[in-house]
């Protein structure tokens, strides 16, 4: 009988040793996952900053180009200047009566469409806009939407509330098909 007790105690000790090893491996993996999550967050913030910087540069360059190619007036009549199709990352023109939303890049049109199409026209947060657009509500994605919505607000397309929420500011002009262009 003593032999059986030794075998059972030996097996129990072996299982306890394996459990301790597995527990240690789990803790190591948890620490590694936490480090990876922190590194991912830092990388997402850096990416967002670089996207915003690029957009600002493109916007500044486009504004500079627009100043050099101003609309010419001849005899009190303005010549019609064709509006090129918007490109991703291009500038957001200042809103004016009759300006269709088709002058905006698609991302801006989609943000404007979310706010213009809302019943009740209640202000919304950038995170809610991102979710409606089908984006993951990660800090980088939400900040990208927020920067675009801010830009639309600065140009008069949207209204940015004191709380940081956004609402439709003006009724956009009809698009080529006669309906709203957003």
C-alpha positions as CSV (number, residue, x, y, z in Angstrom):
1,X,0.0,0.0,0.0
2,X,2.8,2.4,0.6
3,X,4.0,1.9,-2.9
4,X,0.6,3.1,-4.3
5,X,0.7,6.2,-2.0
6,X,4.1,7.1,-3.4
7,X,3.0,6.6,-7.0
8,X,-0.2,8.8,-6.4
9,X,1.9,11.4,-4.6
10,X,4.4,11.3,-7.4
11,X,1.7,11.7,-10.0
12,X,0.1,14.6,-8.1
13,X,3.5,16.3,-7.8
14,X,4.1,15.9,-11.6
15,X,0.6,17.3,-12.4
16,X,1.2,20.3,-10.0
17,X,4.5,21.0,-11.7
18,X,2.9,20.9,-15.1
19,X,0.1,23.2,-13.9
20,X,2.7,25.7,-12.6
21,X,4.5,25.6,-15.9
22,X,1.3,26.3,-17.8
23,X,0.3,29.1,-15.4
24,X,3.8,30.7,-16.0
25,X,3.3,30.4,-19.8
26,X,-0.1,32.1,-19.6
27,X,1.3,35.0,-17.6
28,X,4.1,35.4,-20.0
29,X,1.7,35.5,-22.9
30,X,-0.6,38.0,-21.1
31,X,2.4,40.3,-20.6
32,X,3.4,39.9,-24.3
33,X,-0.2,40.7,-25.4
34,X,-0.3,43.8,-23.2
35,X,3.0,45.0,-24.7
36,X,1.6,44.4,-28.3
37,X,-1.6,46.2,-27.5
38,X,0.3,49.2,-26.2
39,X,2.6,49.2,-29.3
40,X,-0.5,49.0,-31.5
41,X,-2.1,52.0,-29.9
42,X,1.0,54.1,-30.3
43,X,1.3,53.0,-33.9
44,X,-2.4,53.9,-34.6
45,X,-1.9,57.3,-33.1
46,X,1.3,57.9,-35.2
47,X,-0.6,56.8,-38.3
48,X,-3.4,59.2,-37.6
49,X,-1.1,62.1,-37.1
50,X,0.7,61.3,-40.4
51,X,-2.7,61.1,-42.2
52,X,-3.8,64.4,-40.8
53,X,-0.4,66.0,-41.6
54,X,-0.6,64.8,-45.2
55,X,-4.2,66.1,-45.6
56,X,-3.2,69.5,-44.2
57,X,-0.3,69.7,-46.6
58,X,-2.5,68.7,-49.6
59,X,-5.1,71.3,-48.4
60,X,-2.5,74.0,-48.1
61,X,-1.0,73.3,-51.5
62,X,-4.5,73.2,-53.1
63,X,-5.4,76.6,-51.4
64,X,-2.1,78.1,-52.7
65,X,-2.9,76.8,-56.2
66,X,-6.4,78.2,-56.0
67,X,-5.1,81.6,-55.1
68,X,-2.8,81.7,-58.1
69,X,-5.6,80.6,-60.4
70,X,-8.3,82.9,-59.1
71,X,-11.5,83.4,-61.1
72,X,-11.1,86.1,-63.6
73,X,-13.7,88.7,-64.2
74,X,-14.3,90.3,-67.5
75,X,-16.8,93.1,-67.9
76,X,-18.5,92.2,-64.5
77,X,-19.2,88.7,-65.6
78,X,-17.5,85.7,-64.0
79,X,-16.2,83.0,-66.3
80,X,-17.4,79.6,-65.4
81,X,-14.5,77.6,-64.0
82,X,-15.0,73.8,-64.3
83,X,-14.8,72.0,-61.0
84,X,-12.6,69.0,-61.3
85,X,-13.6,65.7,-59.8
86,X,-12.4,65.6,-56.2
87,X,-9.5,63.4,-55.3
88,X,-8.9,61.7,-51.9
89,X,-7.0,64.0,-49.6
90,X,-8.0,67.2,-51.6
91,X,-9.1,70.4,-50.0
92,X,-12.6,71.1,-48.8
93,X,-14.0,74.2,-50.4
94,X,-15.8,76.8,-48.4
95,X,-19.6,76.2,-48.6
96,X,-21.6,78.7,-50.6
97,X,-25.1,78.7,-52.0
98,X,-25.6,76.3,-54.9
99,X,-22.3,74.5,-54.4
100,X,-23.1,70.7,-54.8
101,X,-21.6,68.2,-52.4
102,X,-20.0,66.5,-55.4
103,X,-17.1,68.9,-55.1
104,X,-16.1,67.1,-51.9
105,X,-14.0,63.9,-51.8
106,X,-16.1,60.8,-51.2
107,X,-15.2,60.5,-47.5
108,X,-16.4,64.0,-46.9
109,X,-19.6,63.3,-48.9
110,X,-20.3,60.2,-46.8
111,X,-19.8,62.1,-43.5
112,X,-22.1,64.9,-44.7
113,X,-24.6,62.4,-45.9
114,X,-24.8,60.8,-42.4
115,X,-25.6,64.1,-40.8
116,X,-27.9,65.5,-43.4
117,X,-29.9,62.2,-43.5
118,X,-30.4,62.0,-39.7
119,X,-34.0,62.2,-38.5
120,X,-34.4,65.0,-36.0
121,X,-31.0,66.5,-36.9
122,X,-29.6,65.9,-33.4
123,X,-25.8,66.5,-33.1
124,X,-23.6,63.4,-33.0
125,X,-20.1,62.4,-31.9
126,X,-17.4,61.5,-34.4
127,X,-17.5,57.9,-32.9
128,X,-21.2,57.6,-33.9
129,X,-20.4,58.8,-37.4
130,X,-17.6,56.3,-37.7
131,X,-19.9,53.5,-36.7
132,X,-22.6,54.5,-39.1
133,X,-20.0,54.6,-41.9
134,X,-19.1,51.0,-41.0
135,X,-15.7,51.8,-39.5
136,X,-14.3,50.1,-36.4
137,X,-14.5,52.6,-33.6
138,X,-10.8,52.5,-32.9
139,X,-9.1,55.7,-31.8
140,X,-7.3,56.2,-35.1
141,X,-10.5,55.7,-37.2
142,X,-12.6,58.0,-35.0
143,X,-9.9,60.7,-35.0
144,X,-9.8,60.5,-38.8
145,X,-13.6,61.0,-39.0
146,X,-13.3,63.8,-36.4
147,X,-10.6,65.7,-38.4
148,X,-12.7,65.4,-41.6
149,X,-15.9,66.6,-39.8
150,X,-13.9,69.5,-38.2
151,X,-12.7,70.5,-41.6
152,X,-16.2,70.4,-43.0
153,X,-17.3,72.6,-40.0
154,X,-14.5,75.0,-40.6
155,X,-15.6,75.4,-44.2
156,X,-19.3,75.9,-43.3
157,X,-20.7,72.5,-44.4
158,X,-21.3,71.3,-40.9
159,X,-21.8,72.8,-37.5
160,X,-19.4,71.8,-34.7
161,X,-21.1,72.2,-31.3
162,X,-19.3,73.4,-28.2
163,X,-19.5,69.9,-26.9
164,X,-17.5,68.6,-29.9
165,X,-20.5,67.0,-31.5
166,X,-21.4,67.7,-35.2
167,X,-24.7,68.5,-36.9
168,X,-25.8,69.4,-40.4
169,X,-25.1,73.1,-41.0
170,X,-26.5,73.9,-44.4
171,X,-28.8,72.2,-46.9
172,X,-26.5,71.0,-49.7
173,X,-27.4,71.7,-53.3
174,X,-28.9,69.0,-55.4
175,X,-26.5,66.7,-57.2
176,X,-26.5,66.0,-60.9
177,X,-29.5,63.5,-60.6
178,X,-31.7,66.2,-59.0
179,X,-31.6,64.6,-55.5
180,X,-29.2,65.3,-52.6
181,X,-25.7,64.6,-53.8
182,X,-24.4,63.3,-50.5
